[in-house]
Amino acid sequence: MRPASRTTALMIAGLLGGHMLVSPTLAAQTARSRAFEGSVSMRATLPSPNGPQTQVMEYLVRDGKARVNVAGGAMSLLVLPAESRAYLLMAAQASYREMPLPAAANSGASVSATPPGGTARGPAPVVTSTRLGRTETIAGLRCDVMRMVMRVAERADSLELCVTTELGEYVNPLTLMRGGTDPVQDALPPGGFPLRVARSDGTVMLEVTKVERRRLDPALFSVPLDYTRVEAPRRR
């Protein structure tokens, strides 16, 4: 992967402090998710080797499928629940990497999660959530404010989220890139999509800036025929 793509991947890896707001059962999309078709623009402030950077992402939804474009489309993540597969598209290399969707966390199998600032393997955090009893409107959508506290060993991290159910499940690229799952999603309402995520100090990590309902080309949700498949690098 070229340096620019690596930087983008590292920034994605910092999204939501390493916690994935992704459903353990991505194939079980809600009716509202399937009803929504269009684009969601979001801005994320993420850590990187060169300090905090702002990354603009475009999130596309059609017929229960999702495509997340980052770095102006240099990298895209396709999530196809009906096929139980996901694909990382790399435009500069005209290549793609195939990845399985995470197994259901409620299947009884143990799962690993990524605590803030931690590694992809480690003890699953204990997550508690509280609805704060107030609503806001972000990008034209109503959302409920809730606080999540994640405890791993002696460490606790708090996030404040404003969650809507108008867009369906939120897919975080980190989940598929690292091959993990996250119990944080269990604390979200069914079909929950965060319109804003902020740390306890007020730092906004993720915020949706625009939601547009529009028809999308079905070709956006398939791997281009001229792309070459590549294997993921082996972990050491």
C-alpha positions as CSV (number, residue, x, y, z in Angstrom):
1,M,0.0,0.0,0.0
2,R,1.3,3.4,-0.8
3,P,2.2,5.9,2.0
4,A,-0.9,8.0,1.5
5,S,-3.1,5.0,1.7
6,R,-1.3,3.8,4.9
7,T,-1.8,7.2,6.5
8,T,-5.5,7.0,5.7
9,A,-5.7,3.5,7.1
10,L,-4.0,4.6,10.4
11,M,-6.5,7.5,10.7
12,I,-9.4,5.1,10.2
13,A,-7.9,2.9,12.9
14,G,-8.2,5.8,15.4
15,L,-11.9,6.3,14.6
16,L,-14.1,6.3,17.8
17,G,-11.0,5.7,19.9
18,G,-10.5,2.3,18.4
19,H,-14.1,1.2,19.2
20,M,-16.2,-0.1,16.4
21,L,-19.8,1.0,16.2
22,V,-20.7,-1.9,13.9
23,S,-23.4,-4.4,14.4
24,P,-22.4,-8.0,15.3
25,T,-25.0,-9.1,12.8
26,L,-24.5,-6.8,9.8
27,A,-26.7,-9.1,7.7
28,A,-29.7,-8.2,9.8
29,Q,-30.3,-4.7,8.4
30,T,-33.4,-2.9,9.7
31,A,-36.3,-1.9,7.5
32,R,-35.3,1.8,7.8
33,S,-31.8,1.0,6.6
34,R,-33.2,-0.7,3.5
35,A,-35.6,2.2,3.0
36,F,-32.8,4.8,3.0
37,E,-30.9,5.4,-0.2
38,G,-28.4,8.1,-0.6
39,S,-25.2,9.6,0.8
40,V,-24.0,10.6,4.3
41,S,-21.1,13.0,4.5
42,M,-19.1,12.9,7.7
43,R,-16.0,14.6,9.2
44,A,-13.7,12.7,11.6
45,T,-10.9,14.1,13.6
46,L,-8.5,11.2,14.0
47,P,-5.0,10.7,15.5
48,S,-2.1,10.0,13.2
49,P,1.7,9.8,13.4
50,N,1.7,13.5,12.4
51,G,-0.8,14.6,15.0
52,P,-4.6,15.0,14.8
53,Q,-6.0,15.2,11.2
54,T,-9.4,15.8,9.8
55,Q,-10.7,13.1,7.4
56,V,-13.8,13.6,5.3
57,M,-15.7,10.4,4.5
58,E,-18.7,9.7,2.2
59,Y,-21.0,6.9,3.3
60,L,-23.3,5.5,0.6
61,V,-26.3,3.3,1.3
62,R,-28.5,1.3,-1.2
63,D,-30.6,-1.8,-0.8
64,G,-29.0,-2.7,2.5
65,K,-25.5,-2.4,1.0
66,A,-22.9,0.2,2.1
67,R,-19.9,1.9,0.6
68,V,-17.6,4.1,2.6
69,N,-15.3,6.3,0.5
70,V,-12.2,7.9,2.2
71,A,-9.4,10.1,1.0
72,G,-11.5,11.3,-1.9
73,G,-12.2,7.8,-3.1
74,A,-8.6,6.6,-3.0
75,M,-9.9,3.9,-0.7
76,S,-13.4,2.5,-0.4
77,L,-15.0,-0.2,1.7
78,L,-17.9,-2.2,0.3
79,V,-20.1,-4.0,2.8
80,L,-22.5,-6.6,1.2
81,P,-24.5,-8.3,4.0
82,A,-26.4,-10.6,1.6
83,E,-23.1,-12.0,0.4
84,S,-21.6,-12.1,3.9
85,R,-18.5,-10.4,2.4
86,A,-16.8,-7.0,2.4
87,Y,-14.2,-5.6,0.0
88,L,-11.5,-3.0,0.4
89,L,-11.0,-1.2,-2.9
90,M,-7.7,0.6,-3.6
91,A,-8.2,2.9,-6.7
92,A,-4.5,3.8,-7.2
93,Q,-3.5,0.1,-7.5
94,A,-6.7,-0.9,-9.2
95,S,-6.9,-3.8,-6.7
96,Y,-9.2,-5.1,-4.0
97,R,-9.0,-7.2,-0.9
98,E,-11.8,-9.5,0.2
99,M,-12.8,-9.8,3.8
100,P,-15.4,-11.9,5.6
101,L,-18.0,-10.0,7.7
102,P,-17.5,-10.4,11.5
103,A,-19.2,-13.4,13.1
104,A,-22.2,-12.6,15.3
105,A,-21.2,-11.6,18.8
106,N,-24.3,-13.3,20.2
107,S,-23.4,-16.7,18.8
108,G,-21.9,-17.7,22.1
109,A,-18.3,-17.4,20.8
110,S,-15.8,-15.2,22.6
111,V,-14.8,-12.0,20.9
112,S,-11.9,-9.6,21.1
113,A,-12.3,-5.8,21.0
114,T,-10.0,-2.9,20.6
115,P,-10.0,-0.6,23.6
116,P,-9.0,3.1,23.1
117,G,-5.3,3.2,22.5
118,G,-5.0,-0.5,22.7
119,T,-4.3,-3.3,20.3
120,A,-6.6,-5.3,18.1
121,R,-6.4,-8.3,20.5
122,G,-7.3,-7.9,24.1
123,P,-10.0,-8.3,26.8
124,A,-13.4,-7.1,25.8
125,P,-14.5,-3.9,27.5
126,V,-17.5,-3.7,29.8
127,V,-19.9,-1.2,28.2
128,T,-22.7,0.7,29.9
129,S,-24.9,3.2,28.2
130,T,-27.3,5.8,29.5
131,R,-29.9,7.9,27.6
132,L,-29.5,11.5,28.7
133,G,-33.2,12.3,28.0
134,R,-32.6,15.0,25.4
135,T,-32.6,15.1,21.6
136,E,-30.8,17.2,19.0
137,T,-31.1,17.7,15.2
138,I,-27.9,17.1,13.2
139,A,-27.8,17.4,9.4
140,G,-31.6,17.5,9.4
141,L,-32.1,14.3,11.4
142,R,-33.4,13.9,15.0
143,C,-31.0,12.0,17.3
144,D,-31.1,10.9,20.9
145,V,-28.1,11.8,23.1
146,M,-26.6,9.0,25.1
147,R,-23.4,8.4,27.1
148,M,-21.3,5.3,26.8
149,V,-18.7,4.3,29.4
150,M,-16.2,1.6,28.4
151,R,-14.1,-0.1,31.1
152,V,-11.1,-2.3,30.4
153,A,-9.3,-3.4,33.5
154,E,-8.7,-0.3,35.5
155,R,-9.2,2.1,32.6
156,A,-12.5,3.8,31.8
157,D,-13.3,5.9,28.7
158,S,-16.5,7.9,28.2
159,L,-18.1,8.9,24.9
160,E,-21.2,11.0,24.2
161,L,-23.1,10.0,21.1
162,C,-26.2,11.4,19.3
163,V,-27.8,8.4,17.6
164,T,-30.5,8.2,14.9
165,T,-32.3,5.2,13.6
166,E,-33.2,6.8,10.3
167,L,-30.1,5.6,8.5
168,G,-29.7,2.0,9.6
169,E,-26.7,0.2,11.0
170,Y,-23.4,2.1,11.0
171,V,-20.4,0.2,9.5
172,N,-17.0,1.3,10.8
173,P,-14.1,0.3,8.4
174,L,-11.9,-0.5,11.4
175,T,-14.0,-3.6,12.2
176,L,-13.3,-5.2,8.9
177,M,-9.7,-4.0,8.5
178,R,-8.7,-5.4,11.9
179,G,-11.0,-8.4,11.8
180,G,-12.5,-7.7,15.2
181,T,-15.9,-7.1,16.7
182,D,-17.1,-4.7,19.4
183,P,-19.6,-5.0,22.2
184,V,-20.2,-1.3,22.1
185,Q,-22.7,-1.9,19.3
186,D,-24.8,-3.9,21.7
187,A,-25.5,-0.7,23.7
188,L,-26.9,1.0,20.6
189,P,-30.6,0.9,19.7
190,P,-31.4,-1.5,16.7
191,G,-30.3,0.3,13.5
192,G,-28.5,2.9,15.4
193,F,-26.3,5.3,13.4
194,P,-24.2,7.9,15.3
195,L,-24.5,11.4,13.9
196,R,-21.9,12.7,16.4
197,V,-19.4,11.1,18.7
198,A,-17.5,13.2,21.2
199,R,-15.0,12.4,24.0
200,S,-15.7,13.5,27.6
201,D,-13.5,16.6,27.1
202,G,-15.7,17.8,24.3
203,T,-13.5,16.8,21.4
204,V,-15.7,15.8,18.5
205,M,-14.3,12.7,16.9
206,L,-17.0,12.1,14.3
207,E,-19.8,14.3,13.0
208,V,-22.2,13.9,10.1
209,T,-22.4,17.1,8.1
210,K,-24.9,16.3,5.4
211,V,-27.5,13.6,4.6
212,E,-28.9,13.5,1.0
213,R,-31.5,11.1,-0.2
214,R,-30.8,10.3,-3.8
215,R,-30.7,7.5,-6.3
216,L,-27.3,5.7,-6.5
217,D,-25.7,3.7,-9.3
218,P,-25.8,0.0,-8.5
219,A,-22.3,-0.3,-9.9
220,L,-21.0,1.6,-6.9
221,F,-21.7,-1.5,-4.8
222,S,-19.7,-4.0,-6.7
223,V,-16.0,-4.6,-7.4
224,P,-14.9,-3.2,-10.7
225,L,-14.2,-5.9,-13.3
226,D,-10.7,-4.6,-14.0
227,Y,-9.5,-4.7,-10.4
228,T,-7.0,-7.4,-9.3
229,R,-7.5,-9.3,-6.1
230,V,-4.7,-9.1,-3.6
231,E,-4.2,-10.9,-0.3
232,A,-4.1,-9.2,3.1
233,P,-0.6,-9.0,4.6
234,R,0.1,-11.6,7.2
235,R,0.2,-10.5,10.8
236,R,3.5,-11.0,12.6
